């Protein structure tokens, strides 16, 4: 089994999905050969810095512009054609990589390398089968191409959306978003809290993704000021300025607080928590669902995360804190309503795909037989 994974490092989730699958394959098939490539960085570090840097700056400073561009592409205008043309131009090194590695399957967890691949396949430059792993809860036109051999999606409802856009139903597999096997480990809540130096009281985990984007500071302050007896865990990712500020704020309050930067302890922290307040990134949401952790959403990126948020709210899985909304009000609406919490947990169990990574690798095995 030779599998090439192509991802993009922006945001972290696309790489995590690929890493989870790669690790599982190497464990189950030790004689296999796998390779994970950060596509743009591999092609050219300058191109990577330009594209990813521009993307991150837009998200941070002018998210509404990003959202508008997303909507333009969603409406079927020619923005996706521009993206296809750009990826066609820069795909030459990927072509060489595939010719040298000769993979049985090429697995994409981001639409940029996918567009490079489908262009090469349509022109008969490569013959490897192409699998796409969608890491959100809705599909975007950038992902969709008739040269793909199999799509893996988060839930069955995505099939309807994709079939309406011209994708064959038989190549769409609702197996879930792959996550690390670390999230399958069960912990006793009281014991893991003790190990982490936490008190055994109602605990809220606040996360802003690997980049620490969003209204994290404002949400953290609101929790510090809450009338409720709470313990707060904050994961600020790589945002060092945010870490410094919240550490200063927490000194003025008597609520128990634990602050982390980038950490590998997310499975343990989720297990120690009663609720999670987070941006609706596909990987983080999938991890929380497997941990059966009620979700409260903040600061979705306009575009894919906003659509994730709508889906999760409509499904009864998540509450949401809107900009300038009273955080305390949302906490009381959810935390003081046992029926609401029970329903959120039941819907989380319904949507969770704890065996997604295993099932996706089974799909790979089947595809290589045909």
N, C-alpha and C positions, 0 to 999 in steps of 0.2 A: 504494500500500500504506500503510494507516494502522493502526498497532499501538500499543495502550496496554499498558504493562507495570505491573502492580501488585505491589509487594513490601513487605517489612517489614525494617527495618534491624537487628533483633536478631541478633547473631552475625556478620553480614556476608555469609554465604554466599548468602542469598536474593537480596540486591541484586547480588552478583557474577554470579550466573547470569543475571539480567535484563540486566545491563550487557553481558555477553558477546554475548548475542543482539542487543541493540540496536545495538552497534557493528558486528556483522557485517552486519546489515540495511542500515545507513547506508552501509557500504562497497560492498555489492553492488547496492543499489538507492538511489542518491543522490537520486532524486526522491521517495523515500518520506517519510512523516511518522511519527515515533515519539515517544513520551513515556514516561518512567519516573517513577513516583510512589511515594514512601514513604507508603503508604496511611494509616497511623494519624497520622503527622505532618501529612499533608495535611488530614485530617479535623479534627484539633484537637491542637495541640502538648501541651496539658495531658493529654488522653486518652492520647496517645502516651507521655508521660513516666510516667503512672500505670501503664499496662499493661506497657510494656517495662521500666520500672524495677522493677516488682513481679516480673516474669519473671526478670530478671537477678539480683535479690537472692535469689530463691528458688533459682536454680541455684547461686549462690555459697555461700549460707549454709545452706540446707536442701534439698539436691538430692534426698534421699529422699522429701520431701513432693511435689516435682515428679514424681518417678517414680511415686508412688502415684496421683496425679491422672491421669497418662498411662495407667496400667494400668486405672483405672476407666473412662476413655473407650474404651480398647481392648476392654474386656469388653462394651461395648454399653450401659452405664448412661447416665443422662441428662446426663452432663457435656457431651457434644457438643451436646445440645439447648440447654443454657445458653449455650454459645459461639455457636450459630446465632442465638439470640434477641438476644444482645448485639450481634452484627454486623449484624443486621437493623435494630436501633435506630439505629446510628451510620452507616448506609450512605447517608444522604441526600445528602451532599456528593459521594460517588462517583457517585451517580445523575446529579447535575448535571454533573459532569466528563464523563461518557460522552455525555450529550446535547449538550454543547458541542463535544467533540472528534470525535464520531461515528466511532469506530474500526471497521475491518473485523474485527479480532480484538482480544480482551482476553486477555492472557497473565498468569497468576498464578504466582508462585514461592513463595507462602506461603498456608496455608489460611485465614487471617483474611480477606484481601480476596476469596478465592475464595468464602467463605460469603456475603459481601455480594453478590457478583455473581450467584451461583446463586439467591439469594432474589429479586433484581431480575428475573432472566430468567424464573423460574417465574411471576412475576406480570405478565409481558409488559411490564415497564417498559423493558427494553432488548432489542434483537434481535441484537446483535453475537455472533459466535461466541466461545466461551470455551475457552481451552487452559490446561491445568494442567501445570506442570513440577515433578515431584517431585524434591526435592534430597537424598533419602536413598535407601538401598538396600532399604528395606522401606516398605510403605504403612500409613498410620494412618487410622482412620475419619474424622478431621477433613478429610482430603483428598477423600473419596469422595462424589460427588453425581451423580445421573442427569441433571442439567442441563448437565453439562460435555460439550463436543463432541469433545475429544480429550485424552487423557492421555499424557504423555511420561515414561517410567520408565527407571531405570538399567540394568536387565538383564531378560532374558526371564522369569526365575523370578518376578518380581513379578506377572506376568499371572495366574498360578494363584491367588495370594493375593487379588487384586482381583476376579477373576471369582467366586470363592467368596463375596465380599461383595456381589455383585449388579451389578458393572460389566460392560458388554458387552465381549467380547474384541476386537471389531473397532475399537474406539476407543482401545485401549491400544497405544502405540507404544514399543518398547524401543530407543530411540535414544541413551540415555545422558544424563548430566548435563552441561550446557553449561559449558565453561571458556574462558578467554581464549586467543586464538591465540598468545599469547606462549609458551605451554607446548609448542607444536608445534616451536619452533625447537630445532635440535640444536646442542649445544656439545661441543667436545673437553674432556674432564674436566680434563686437566692444564693446558690453556690457561685455562679459566675459573677454576680455582683460583688460578692465577698472577695473573689480573686482579683477583680478590677479595682478594689478599694472604693466601692460604691455603697451607699446606704440602701437598705431594703424598703424603698418607698416608690411611689409612682414616678416613673422615669420617662423623660422625653428625649429622644435622639434627634438632633438637628444637623442636617447635612446639606452641603451646597455643591456636591459633585467634586471631582478631583481638582477643579480650578477654584472652588470656593466662591462661585458667582451667586448673585441673587440677593434678596433682602435678608441676608443672614444676620447682620448686625442688628437691624431693627427688630427682627423676630426674637433674637436672643435677649435684647433689652426688655421686650414686652413680657417674655417669660420670667425674667428676673423680677419684674414688677407685679407679676400675677399674684392674686390673692390665694391661689391654690398652693398646697404644699407639694412642691415639685422638686425633682432632681433633674438637672440638665446635663446632657452630654452633647458637646459641640464638636463636629468634625469639620475643620475649615480647609481641608485639602492643602494646596500649595500656596494659599493666600497668607503670606507672613504678616502683612499689614493688618489683616482681619484678626489674626491670632493675638497680636499685640494689643489691639484695641479692646477685644472682648475680655482679655485677661485683666486689663485695667478696670473695666466696668464691673467685673465680678467681685472685685475687692470691696465694693461699696454695698454688697448685699449679703445676707446670711443664708441664701439658698445654696445647697451643695451643687458644685459645678465641676465637671471634668472637661478639659479642652484638649483636643488632638489636632495635629496637622495632618499630613498624609500618613495613613496607618493601614496596616494589614489586619487590624483587629475588628474589622467591620462585622464579621459573623458573630463574634462574641458580644460586641456592642449592641447589635440588633437583638440578640438573645437576652440581654440584660434590660432591654427597654420595653415599655408598654405602648408607646406610640412613636412614630417617626414623622418629623416635619422635614420635607425635602423637595427639591426640584423633581419634576417627573421624567427623569432620564430613564430610558428603557431598562438598563442593567440594574440600577438601584431599585427601581420598582419591582423588577422580577425577583431580586434578592429579598426584598421586604415581603412579597407575596409568599415566597417559600417559607419565610420565618413567621408567617401569619401575623404580621405587625400592622395594625391600623395606620393608614396613611393620611397625612394632612399636607396638602401641596402648596408650595409657594413658588413664585418667580419663574414660571415656565418660559423657556426661550420661545419667542414668537415663531410659529411654524410648527415643527414636528413635536416639540414638547407641549405646546398649547393644545395640539390635537390629542396628545397622550392624556393631558389633564381632562379634557372633555370626555374622552372615553372612560376614564377611571371614575369620574364623577357620575356619568350616566349609568355606569355599571353598579353604582352603590358601594364601590370599594374605597373611595377617598372623599375626605372633606377638602376644603380649600380656603386659604387666607388670601384675599385680594389686596392689592395695594391700598394703603390707608384704611384698611378695615381694622376694626377692633379685635385684636388677637384673643383677648380674654373672652369676648363673646363667642368666638368660634370654639375655644376650649370648653366652655360651659355647654355649648350645644352638643358637643361630641362626648366629652369625658363624663358628663353627668347623665348620659342617656344609655343605660345598659343595653336596650334593644338595638340602638344604633351601632354600638360597638360589636354586638353579637352578629348583626347583619354584615358589617364590614368584614369581620373575620370569616364568615361563611362564604361571602363572595370572593375573598382573597383565596380561600381554599379551592373554590371552584375554578378560578383562573390560573392559579399557580401551576407551574410545570416543573416540579422538582427533578424529574428525570429527563429534562430537555436535552442535556448534553449527551447522555447515553443514547437517547432515541435518534438524535441527529447523526451520531456516528453509525448507528444501524442503517440509517438512510444512505450514508456514504458507502457502506458495504454493499447494499443492494444495487446502488447505481453502478458500482464497478463490475457487477455480474452481467450487466446488460450491454 
